[in-house]
Amino acid sequence: MGSRRPRLPGFGEDCEPRSGGRGGGGGGGRGSYYPQAQQYHPQGHGGRGGAGYYHGAAPQPRGAMVVQQWRPATAAAEHLGHQQPYNSSVRPQHYYGPSAIAPELRQAMDAPHEPPANVSSPEAASPEASSPRSLALEVTEQLQDLSVQDQLSESQEEIVQHVPAFTKSFKFPHRPGSGSIGTRCLVKANHFFAQLPDKDLHQYDVSITPELTSRIRSRAVMEELVKLHKMSYLGGRLPAYDGRKSLYTAGPLPFTSKEFRISLLEEDDGSGSERRQKTYKVVIKFAARADLHRLEQFLAGRQAEAPQEALQVLDIVLRELPTARYAPFGRSFFSPDLGRRRSLDMSATAFFEPLPVIDFVVQLLNTDIRSRPLSDAERVKVCKIVEGQRYSKRLNQNQIRALLEETCQRPHDRERDIIQMVNYNSYHEDPYAKEFGIKISERLASVEARILPAPRLKYNETGREKDCLPRVGQWNMMNKDFALEPVLPPMDARPDQVEQALKARFHDAMNILGPQHKELDLLIGLLPDNNGSLYGDLKRICEIDLGLVSQCCCTKQVFKMNKQILANLALKINVKVGGRNTVLVDAVSRRIPLVTDRPTIIFGADVTHPHPGEDSSPSIAAVVASQDWPEVTKYAGLVSAQSHRQELIDDLYNITHDPHRGPICGGMVRELLISFKRSTGQKPQRIIFYRDGVSEGQFYQVLLHELDAIRKACASLEANYQPQVTFIVVQKRHHTRLFAHNHNDQNSVNRSGNILPGTVVDSKICHPTEFDFFLCSHAGIKGTSRPAHYHVLWDENNFTADALQTLTNNLCYTYARCTRSVSIVPPAYYAHLAAFRARFYMEPDSSDSGSMASGRGGGSSTSRSTRAAGGGAVRPLPALKDSVKNVMFYC
């Protein structure tokens, strides 16, 4: 355990802590679109010091089948067709806030503060300095007649509730032009040029009686109907069916409504008994016509709303062939040749092996349960596991490792297999594509890209190297400094006595440090390789009970004495005790547009959901926010439990009622804003909010809810406090891959054959009009790199494409856990780590509904849950100690 000297009233990354104060330390043309070729493939507190801060060390990250051609546009605009045009002339009349500064913020503002020695400290902007909102807001009639002064006299709760909410529809920001910074190049994407059909598309409602719940059975009924009546009652047309209630044709059917009787053999129940014929009544009735002209307008950028009905038709048509050939699950298709490796560009998942049940049990138990050999007749009769059943529960570590090894492909091999797969599933041979007049290129789309330059990184002045320029997304820690002496020598403890041992050790250390007015910096725990629940228990006790940050490592790794392993541990330790590993040179020299000119706070937010099979566990939301400016490298984190599988973050802002104090404002955003003010002495004038894990279909819902919460959190702190907000969604769960145009060109690929870090694409395969881009910010070491997709949902800071792309790429070089650039922007990465850590804080659940990983050694503990007995409200997580949540404990 290390100790901390008292902190100084100021902060400065390049200054050693001084005694007696607060510690230092640091869309193509008309009618064209590039569908994703992968989707339809089966696929204030004194005494906390800076001793032991790693003042300069550099941080950084640590280190199937045919495509659903139209899914990108469909998903990206799922709600657009239901939105009314944005009226840019509507402006908010007033922005209501409390009349007095909130006590927490005033305390922070009154606290002594000393600016960093190496930067000037601009004055905090007054509330009036904030620029007006450009948001389409509407104040209710009841509020329009009230003056601001009237509102300021009301209670705090009522004032915050009067912050105008979104009451008019709006558009996401338009693309502010394409970027120009960087080295221009060409890349290939697994998207394929598609020519829209020139057909009169019709939609029909389908009703099947008796009602069927299985899409497979419904499709079998419709296949039989088409087989029997295509050339007669269907007028020779080949309809596309969604497996539920809708059927589409290229041109009208000879009727507006018709009833059919279709007989099929009953489904095989596995008993071996003879199957009987079953008759179904099918009614097909005309519903609507699909207008493809609006889709052409959308793709050409002349219409904001994506036409859902047209996209739905094309989506279903292009799913027909792969649905017939492969096993569909969600948005992916999987090969029915289970158990056999296929070189495909794929989405990978696990399936039950189609074995006799007895053989399955033998494998499961790893023992022979047969009392005697079974005859062949008997084997055919106990039963067999039907193939094509996806295994949806959590895989163990060995299974995960095997799955990754099986699906990992070098970029050149993956590109080759994509082309082979497309040729095998050629749309020239697809009867549905021919019927509907859809033509799709069989060549990967060539896309213009740029390679953004790596940022120069600054280390502490005490090292022999004071800055460095990363090469191909990585650098090293040679000639950088780190030193720390333990307070107490190591001791051993049994895993089942970890709580008693930790608390006793903490007490012994504080007996030494207390008289010196120092606090503990860190606990280092050496754990057995297979540590079961020990890792999670240690983290929970340290961070919830003791208020102590910790660094765990496996004993086997430590005794290797590998310099790289020890260096990585040093990186984590330094940021956990409040230091910085490195900063961007452009940050300390104030050269980052829309970040270093005015106090700016950068948020990251994520929600992690329980693993499949854990039906009662809550989802965990985490929010982190930068606590230093202009460096933006230190991120404090907060976590909160919420309803099972809920994506909207509940606890960004809230109001609770105390019987004595009345309404109390709270929430993660509010607390982190206050923390920023305490740390920097500045109120944020800008908020940049990176939100991870949101699908296109949730864009509007998440933005409406979470931007409203951010606004209310700001308004609760000070009257008219309105920092300008930029809200960006970060997506990794997509199918887009980018390949070098020439795999033999060593200037355009890294050692693993992947595109170079910093490669950005903001045209052709992106949204026709909205502000989004793909960025491959990391150097893929193994397999094929997956670029991150960034989509701007709200932007009051008016970022240019170059400014936001460069900022995002540069931030990816400030990840604290390794000397590499990472694949997603660090605030979002940190939020994910914090949310995952919080699962260790939940109380054990009495049920055995699932298991949860809780250790680096691959062990597991019983499922933890904060859901009350009987499925009641979600119980809040135990609170983090202040000494923990203000540092990067989750790293």
N, C-alpha and C positions, 0 to 999 in steps of 0.2 A: 504494500500500500504506500502511495506517495502522499506527500503533504502539500498544502497550498499556503502560500504567504498571503497576508492581507492584501486586498485589492485597492487600487488607486481610484480616485474620483474620475479619472479619464481613461481612455483606452488608446492603444497604438500598437499596431502589429509589429513594428520594427523596434519597439522600445522594450527593454527589460523592465519587469515590474519593480516599482519603487516601494519602499517600506511605507506602511501607514495608509495605503490607499487601494484603489481598485486595480486589479491585475491587468497586465497587457497581454501580449501574445497575438500574440497575435489573433379546248375541244376542237380540236380540229375544225375543219370547215363544216359547211352546212350538211346535216345528215350523217355526221361521222361521230364515232365514239370509240374509245379504246377499252373494251371490257377486260376484266382481269382474267387472264388465261388460266388462273389457278383455281378459280372458284368452281368451274363446272367439272373440274378434274376430280377424280375420287380423292378426292383429297381432305439594487439599492441596498444591499445586504453586505455589510463589511466583512472582512476577514477571509474572503475566498480569494486565494492568490494566484499568481501566474507561474509559480515554480513548476518546472517540468514541462512548460509549454514548448511544443516543438515549433519554435518561432518561424522557421523558414521552410520546413520540408515540403516538397511538392505533394499535393494530394493527387488523387485520381482514381478512376474506376478500377474495379477489380476485373483484378482480373479473375389411287388417288385419283382425282381424275380430270374430267374436262371442266373447263371453267364456266362459272355462272356468268355469262358474258355481261349481263346487264345489272348485276348486283351492285356494283359501285355507284352507279347513278341512282338506282332505286333506293339503296340504303341512305345515300348521302342526302336525298331529298325526300325522305319518307313523310315528313310533315309539311313540306313546302307547299304542296298542292292545296292545303287547307288554310293557308295564311293570306291575309289581306295585304295589299301593298302598304309599304311603310310611308308614312306621311312625314317627311323631313321638316315640314313647316311647324309641326306641333312641338312646342317647347315647354318645359316645366315652368310654372309661374313662381313657385317658391319651393325651397327644399327645407322641410321643417326639421328642427333638431332641438335638443334641450337648451335651456337658456344659460346654463352654467356648465363649465367644463366638468366632466365626470371626475369624482374624487381620485380614482386610480390614475387618470391621466395627469391631473394636477399634481399629484404626488410625484409622478415621474418628471413632470416639467420643473418642479421645484427642487428636485434632487441635484446636488452638486455635479457638474459635468465638465470635464476637461477634454477639449477636442484633440484628435490625434496630432502628434507633433509634425507629421509630414504632409498634412492637408489643411487647408483653410476651412473654417466652419461657417458656411453661409447661414444667414438668419432664417429661422423657421418662417415659412410663409404664413401670412395671416389668412383667416378663413376667406376674406374677400379676394385673395389672390387667386383662388381656384377659378379656372375657366368654367363657363356655364355648360350644362349638359346638352348634348345633341340628341339625347334619347327621346323617343316618342312617349311622353308620359301624359297622363291626364289626371288632373286633380278633381276629386269628386265635387258635386255641387255644394255639398255641405261645407267643404273647406274653402271653396273659392271666395266666399264672402267674409272669411276670417282673415285678419291681418297676421303678419308674422309675430307681432308682439302678443296677440291673443294666444297663439299656439305656444309661445315660449313660457307662458304662465301656467300651462297645464302640467300634469305629472309627467315624469320621465317616460313611463310606460306608454301613455297616450301619445306623446310626441313622436316616439319612435314608430308607433303604429301608423302615424299619419304620413310617414315617408311615402311618397307616391310610388305605387307599384305599376308594373306593366299592365296597362289596360287597353292598349292598342297593339295590333300585330306589327311586326317589324321584320326587316331583312337582316341577315348577317352582313358584315362589312364586305364591300366590294374589294376585289384585288387591286392594290394600289400600284399596278404595273408589275412587270417582272423584274427580278433582281439583275444586277450587272456585275457585282463584285465577284472575283474569282477567275480561275482559268477555265475557259470554255472547252467543252468536250461533248462527245456523243456517248450515250449509254443505250442499252437495249432493255426494255421492260417486258415482263410476261403479260402484256396487254396486246390485244390484236385488233386491227382496224376492222370495223364493222360497217357495212352499208345497210342503211335502213330499208325496210320493205316498202314498196309502193303498192300496198294492198288495202282493201277495205275490210278492216278487222271488226269482227262482231263478237260480243260476249253473250253467253247463254247461262242461265241458272240451271243447276242439276239437282234433282231430288231422287234419292234412292230409298225404296221401302222394301223390306225392313231396313231401318237406319243402320249404317255401318260406322264403326269407330276406327277401323283399320284402313289406312290409305292404300295399303297393298291390296286388300280385298276390293276396295272401291275401284281401284285401277283395273283390277282383273275383270270386274263387271263391265266397265267402259270399253276395255279392249275387246271383249267378246261382242259388245254392241257394234263397235266399228267394224269388226271382222264380218259380222252378219249383214250389216245394213249400209256399209259405206257407199256402195255403188247404186243403191236404191234410194232409201229414205234420206240419206245424208248428201245426196247429189254429187257423189264422188269426192267429197271433201274429207281431209284428214284433220280432225280436231285435236287441239292440245288441251289436256285436262289437268287440273291442279290437285286431283286426288280428293277433293272436298266438294265444293258447291259450284265451281265455275268451270266453264268450257269455252274455248275460243276457236274461231274459224277465220280463215282468210277468204272473206266473202260470205254472203248470207246462206243459211240452210233453206231448203225448199218449204219450210214451215216456220211459224212463229211459236207453236207449242205442239208437242207430240209426246205420247206415252208409248213405252216399249216394255216388253216382257223378256227378261234374260234369265236363262237357266245355267247354273254352274254346279260342279261337284262341290260338296261341302269341304271345308278346310280339313286338312289332315291333323287329327288330334294326337297322333303318335301311337295309337293303340294297335294299329295294324288291321283294324276292322274295315269292312267295305264302306266306301263313302257314297252318300246318296246325292241326288240332284236337288238343288234348292233354287227357287224362282224369286227373282227380284223385279219390282216395278220401278222403271226409270222414267222420269218426266224431264224433258228438256224444253226450256222456255226462253225465248229471246229476252235479253235484259238491256243491252246498250251497245253503242258503237264506240270503238276506241279511236281517238283522233291522234294520228302520228305527227300531224303538222306542228302541234304544240311541242312535241319532243324535239323536232328539228329546230324550232325556234330556241328552245332551251339550250341545246348543245351548241348552237351558234352564238349564244350569249345575248340573245335578244328577248329572252323571257326569264324572269327570276325564278318562278315556281316550276319545279320538275313535275311533269304530268304523270301522276301515279298510275292512272289506268293504262296508259300506253306502256310504261315500264313494266307493269305487271304482266301484260300480255307477252312481251318479249322475254321476260324472265321465265314464264311458264313454258313457252315454246322451246327455249334453249335448254330447259331442264328435262324435256321429254326423253331424248336419247340417253343421256347419262342415267336418268332414273330407271330406265329399262335395263341398263347394263350393269349398274352398280348399286351399292347399298347407300341410300341417302340418309344422312344424319345432320340436321340443322342446315348449314350452308355448304356442307362438304359432301363428297361422295367417296365411298370406299370400295376397294376391289373385293369381289366375292371370293377370290382365290386366297382365302385366309390361310395364314401359316406359310405363304410363299413370298419371298422378297420380290418386289417389282420396282424397277427403276422408274419412278414416276415423280412428278412434281406434286407433292401430296400434303394433305393434312393428315397427321398420324394420330391414331387412337388405338386403344386396346379392345379386343373382342374375346369372347369366350371361344375356346377351341371346340369345334363340333365333334365331341367324343361321346361314346356310350357313358352313361352316368356312373357306372361302376368304375370305369377307367378314370373318370374325372375325380371321383372320391379317392381312388388309390393315389393319384398324383397329389391331390390336396393334402392328404394325411401322410403321404410318403411312406405308406405301408400297405401290404397286401391284405385286404379285408375278406378275401374269398375263402370260404370254408371248404369249397370244392370247385373244381373247374365247371364253368357253365357251358351248356351246349349252345350251338349256333342259334337254335330256335329260341332258347331262353334269352340270349343276347339281343336278338331282334325284338322280343316281346318286352323289366324293371323300369328301359326307354333310352333315347339319344338326345343330346343337347342340340337344338336346332341352330344351324349356322346363321351368321349375320347378326348376332346379339351383341351389342356394344357393352363393354364393361365400363361402367360409369363411376365406380368408386375410386378411391385414391390408390395409386400404385405404390409398391414399396421401392426402396432405393435401388435394389438390383433390377427391378422391372423398368424403372425410369432410365437407368443407365443403359440397359439393353435397347430400349426404344430409341434413345438418342443416338446410339451407335448405329442402329439400323437405318435411321432416316437421315443421318448427316451426310450431305453431299457437297463436294466442291462446286463452285459456281459453274465451271465449264461443263461438268457432268450434269448438273441440274438443267442448264440451258439446253443441252443436247436432248435430255429426256423430255423436256417440255415440248420440243419440236416433234419428237417421235410420237408423243402422246397425242398432240394435235393432229398429226398426220393419220394416226390410227383412228381417231374419232373425227375424221374429216367431215366438215359441214357440207362439203360437196356431195357426200353420200348420205347425209342426214335427211330423211324424208320430210321431217317437220320443218327444217330450215328451207328446203326446197318449196314446200307447200306455202310457207309464209313469205317467201322471197327474201330471206335473210342471207347475205353474203359476208363471210368473214375471212379475212386474210389468214394465211397459214404461216406468215412470217412475224417474228416478234417486232413490236413497234420500236423504231429508233426515236429517241427523245433527246432534245438538247438539255444539257446539264452544265453545271459549273462546279469546280472544286474550290471551296472556300479555304483561304489560308489559315494555318494553325495560329493561335494567339501566342505571343511571348509570355512566359510565366516568370513571376518574381519570387525569389526566395529571400530569406532573412540575410541581413548584411553580415552576419557573423560567419556564414559559410564561405568556402573558397569560391563557389560559384553562386553569384547573386541572382542570376536569371538564366533561362534556357529557352530554346525553341524546339518544341516536340517535333519528332520525325515520324511520319506515317502513324500519327496518333498515339505515340508513346515516348517516354523519356525514362530516366533513372534517378536514383537518389544519391549517386556518388558525390562526394564532397559537400554533403549537406549534414547538419549536426543534429544530434539528439542525445540527451542524458537525463537520467532519473535514478535516484537512490531510494530504495524501499524503507519504509518506517519500521516494519517488522520483518523478520526472516520468514521464509516459507514454513507452512505447517500442513500436516495431513489431516483429513477428516473422512469419515465414511459417508457415502452418498445418502444414506437414510438419516444422517444427522447433520445435513447441510445447514438447516436453519439455525440450530443451536450453535454450530461452529462459526457461522458467519456473524451472528450477533455477538458472540463472545469475542471474536477477533476485532470486530468494530469497537467494542467497549475497550479492549486493551489498547488499540491505536489511539482512541480519543483521550485515554488517560495520559498518553505521552504528548499529544498535540494540543490538548485543551489549555494547559498552562501557557503555551506559546501563542494562544489565540489563532491557531491554524485549523484548517479542515482537511479532511482526507480528499485526495484527488481521485484515487482509483484503486480498485481491487483487481488483481490478476489471478485468474483461476485456471489451473491446469486440470483438465478433465480426461477421464478415460475415453478411448476411442468410441466405444459403444456405451454412451452415457445415459441412454433412456430419457427420462424426464428431468435429469439433473440440470441440464442447461437452462431449461425453462424455469425451473424452481429457483435457481440461483439468480436469474435476471429479475424474477418477480420479487424476491426478498430484498435484493439490493435496491431496486428502483422504486418499489412501493413502500417498503417498510423502513429501510435504512437511509434512503436518499443518497445512494452511492452508485457511481458509474463503475462499470466493470469491463474487463477484457478477458474473454475465455479463449482457450486454445487447447488443442488436443496434445496430450503428452508426447505421442509419437512424433508429431511435427516439430515440437520444441527441441527434442533431443537430436533431431537431424542437424540442428545448428546451421540450417540453410540461410544464407544471407538474404535471399529474396523473401523467404517466409518471415524472417525477423524484421525486414524493412516494411513489409505489409502490416505487421503488427504495430510497428512504430507509427505508421500513418494513422491507424485507427485510434491508437492511444492518444496521440497528440490532439486530435479534434475532440475526443471525448472529455478531455480535461480543459477544453476551452481554447485551444490553440488553432493556428491556421497552418496548413501544410504549404500552401502557395496561394498567390493571388494573380489575377490578370494584370499585366503591366499597364494595359489601357485603363484599368479601373483606378489604380492609384494615381495615374497621370490625368484622370478625368477626361478620357477620350471615348467613352461609350455613349453613343447618342441615346437620349431619352432614359438614361439611367444615372449617369454620374453628374449631370448638370443640376439636378434637383433631388432632394431626398426621395429615394425609391425603395420600396419593399417588394421582394419577389416571393410569392407564395407557391407552394406545391401541395396538391391535394389528391387523395386516392381513397377508394373504398375497396377493401378485400372481403370476399364472400366465403362462407364455409365451403369445404370440399363436398362434392356430391355424396349423399348418404347422411350428412349431418343436417337433419331437417329442422332442428330446433336452435342451433347455434346462431347467434346474431352476426350481422355484418359489422365490420370494424372500419370506421372512418378515421383518417389521419390527415392533419394539416401541419405543414412546416412553413416557416417564414424566415427570411434573412434577418439577421440581427446586427449586421454591420453595414456601414455605408461610408464610402463608395465601394468597398471591396466586394460585397455580396458573396461571402464564402461561408459564414457561420449561420446555421439554421436551427432555430429552436423548434421543437415538435410537440404536438398535442394529439391525443387520441380519444375516441368516443365510440361506444357501442350503440348500435341502432338495429332496427327491425331486420329480420332475416331476409337477405338478398335485396335489400333496398339500396338503390344506387344514389339517390339524392342524399346529400349530407345534411342531417338534421341539426347538428349542433354548431353550425357556423356562427349563428347568433341566436340567443334565447333570452327570455325574461322569466325569472322565477319570483315567487311571492313569499316574502318573509313576514311572519305575523307581527314582528316588531319593527323591521326596517322598511317594510313595504316592498314595492317592486324593485328587483335587482337585475340589472342588465349583465349578460354574460355571453359565453360562446367562444369558440376557438379563434375566430378572426379578431374579435375584440381584444382578447387576451394577448394575442401576438402583436397587435398594433401597439398596445400599451408597453409590451416588452421591448419592441423596437425603439420606442421613445425613451425608455429607461437606458437602453444600451447606447444610443447614439446622440441623445439630446435633441433629436429632430422628429418632427411629425412627418410621416410619409406624405409626399405630395403626388406620388404616383403609386399605383398598385399594378403589378404584373402577376397574373394568376394562371399558373399552369395546372390544368385539371386532367388527371390521368384516368383512363379506363372507361370513357364514355363512348357509346356507340352512336352512329349517325341518327338512329331513330330516337335517341334521348337528348339530342342537342338542345332543342327548344325547352324541354322540361327542365333540364339541369340548369341552363342559363337563367331562365326565369326565376327559379327557386334560389339559386346560389348567388346570383348577382344582387337580388333583392336583399338577401341576408348580409352580404358585404356592405351594401349601402346603409342598412339599418345599424350595423355594428359601428360604422363610421359616425353616423348621426348621433348615436348614443354617447359619443365621447365629447363632442363639442358642437355648439350651434354652427350650422352651415359648413361643417367639415365634410368636404366632398372631394377626396383625392380622385384623380382620373384613373379609370380602370381599363385594363386590357385583359380579356379573358380568352385563354387559348386551350383547346383540347389537345391532349397528346395521345396518340393511338399507336399501339404495337400489334394488336390483334387484327391484322389485315393480311391479304394475300399478295400484295405487290412485292416483287423482287426486281432489283436492278443489276444488270450485268455489264461488264466492260465491252465496248464495241469491238475491241480486238484483245483477246485473252493473251496474245503473245507480246503485246506492247508492255514492257516492264515499267513504263512511265505512267500507265493508267491502272495498274493492279498492284496489290500488295503481295506478300509472300504466299498467302493462301489462295490467291487468284481472285479475291474480292475487289470491288471498286474501292477507290481511295477514300479515307475519312475526309469529311467535309463536302462530299458530293451532294448537291442539292438540285431538285427538279421542281419547277413551279409552272409547268405548262403541259399541254396535251393530255397527260394522264391525270391531271388535277381537275378540280371543279371548274366549269366554264367561266364563272364570274366571281366566285367567292375567294376569300384570302386563305389559301392553304398551300402547303408544300411538303414534299418528301425530303428528308434529310438523313443521310447515312453519316453520322458523326463519329462512328467508331471504326477501328480496323478489325474486321472480322478475322478471328484466328482459325476457326474451324467451321466447316459447313458454309452455307451461303448467308451473307449478311442480310438482315431485314431492316430496311430503313424505317425510321419513325415518321409518322404522319402528323403534322401540326395543322390545326384548323382554327382560325381566329373567329370566335363567335361574337366578340364585342371589343371595340377599340376606340377609346376616347383619347388615347395618346397619339393617334394618327401615325403609327409606325409605317415606314416605307418597307418594301419587301427586303431590301438590303439590310436595313437596321435590325429587323426582327430575325431574319435568317442568321446574320452574323452574331447577334447577341446569343441566340439559342445555341449555335455551334460553339461559340467561345465558352459558354457556361458548361458545356459538356467536358471541358478540360479542367474543371474545378471540382470534380467528384473526389471526395476525400479518401476513398478506400484503396486507391491504387494509382499508379503512374501511367494511366491510359485514359484516353477520351472514352466516354461511355455512349451507349446507343440512345438513351433518352436524357432529356435535360435533368440535371441533378435534383432540383426541388421535387420533381415528380418521383424520381428514384428514391429520395429520402422518405417521402410520404409513404411509399410502398413498404419500405423497411420498417418504418414506425408502426404501420398498421399490422404488419406481420408480428412484430414484437409484442403488440398489445394482446394477442391471443394467449400469451403466457400469463397475463394478469387475471384472466377470468377464473371464477370459482369452479371447482370440479363439479361436473354434472353427475347426478346419481344414475342417469341412464347410460346404456352402452351402445348408443345409436351410431357411434363412429369413433374414429381415432384421429389424432392430430400429431403431426410431426413436432417433436420438441427436443431437438438436439442435432448437433452436427454429425453425430455418429449414426444417424439413420434409425434411431429408436423412436418409440412413440409412447405417449401417455394416454390416459383416458380422455375422452372428449370433455372440453370445458365449455361452459355456457353461462351466460348471464340472463338467460330467459327464466322468468319466475315459474314456479311449478304450476302446471295447468295451462301453460301457454300464455301467461299474462304479459304485462309490459316488460320491456327489456330493462334489466337492472343496469345502472351506470357502472362503468369500470372504476376500480379503486383509483384514487387520485395519485398522479405522479408527485413526488416531492419537488419543491421549487429548485433545489440544488441539482436535480436531474433534468428537468424539462427545459432548462435554459442552456443546456449544452447538447451536443450531438450524441446522445446516449445510444441511439439506435444504430450507429455505424458499426 
